[in-house]
């Protein structure tokens, strides 16, 4: 009887401890005990939902990985993929810079994971992407950049309620592709919000192969295709003469593309070949995925030395019921998790609204900005990004402080870089695709470390 009393008291004490822990640390309920097939690790993982309204009819799904070592002193980094409408969980976390990559029935450890340097937060945004959902009387209406920015900021505000220990932590926002719209607009809202409430300790943003100014980014494609031998001289001349991409995409979605330009684009597609990955022109493709993508800016395939079919394996893995249960995820309004949303209706003309001027405002607010480019990407070529960064520096009156030069990863050239003033940097990652941390993980990690520490990229080995 006495023994039973002791057992009961211990059980009661444990229940009290757990209740108290959840009360003081609400995010504890989102703790992922272990992902199916994962190798042993020494860091915590969390995933779940953050509601955007009091009825919990709209919620964004996140995956949070603590730093491998000293998470209490490492910064917090929010990662956003683009699309618009593609998953930061499936692309960023499981294909690029997260701790694991799926293969068959297991997860392999990514030795170049960014959580070696920071606490990494991956967000599936907007609502309707991945496991994020709208329910009840909330519909998947057309989503715009403005709605996405507000939702992303509200997500962060509510996420800090779950994880209050990160409230004052140095915060960085990174991402790629259409995140060139998501990130500057989110950062601008945070800066405005901070004028009254001082919530976000924003320390910098990094934009990889970003959409910053539509016409410049996309009109640089023709030269990239031609200079890399992907199209003929005659097609290049026709391309530059009759197709203006800012007009092309708008009219394409209005179903009124000019007949002449349509013929040129057909010829471009024929010459470049569907068996060349436009997001990495030197990379072999995953044959089963060649026809799987529909989004204008969707990243597709991974690097040969990692796994060119990782997208297929990620889709299979995240659609497993045991994986969804472990991650506290559920499917609402869809039957399967997909890399890029099949239900999201995005305001496609937002593509043509430049975000480069917002980047300028962020710099003027004292926030460092890094724009980096994988140099094998023909979708958002480095030439367009470099032109935009140089023009922005000139507009802001920023002088070159680090002339254009090579930087090193180990004994090899990692890429090239140029710095303007104290806050604006441009860098290329040699041999990298649209998804730079996937195709060049080690070089991308070197760049990421320098970005966080505000250190110059290595000059020599």
Secondary structure, DSSP 4 states (H G I P E B T S, - for coil): -HHHHHHHHHHHHHHHHHHHHHHH-GGGGGEE---TTPPP-SS-EEEEEEESSTT--EEEEEEEE--SS-TTTSPEEEEE--TTTB-IIIIIIIIIISSEEEETTEEEE-TT-GGGTSEEEEEE-STTSTT-EE-TT-----B-HHHHHHHHHHHHHHHHHH-GGGTTS-EEEEEETTHHHHHHHHHHHHHHHHHHH----EEEEEEES---SHHHHHHTHHHHHHHTTSS-HHHHHHHHHH--HHHHHHHHHTT---HHHHHHHHHHHHHH-TTS-TTSTTSPP-GGGTT----SS------TTT-TTHHHHHHHHHT-HHHHHHTT---SS-SS--SB-SS--B-GGGGGS--HHHHHHHHHTT-EEEEEEETT-SSS-HHHHHHHHHHHHHHHTPPEEEEEEEEEETTEEEEEEEEETTTEEEEEETT--SSHHHHTHHHHHHHHHHHHHT-PPP---
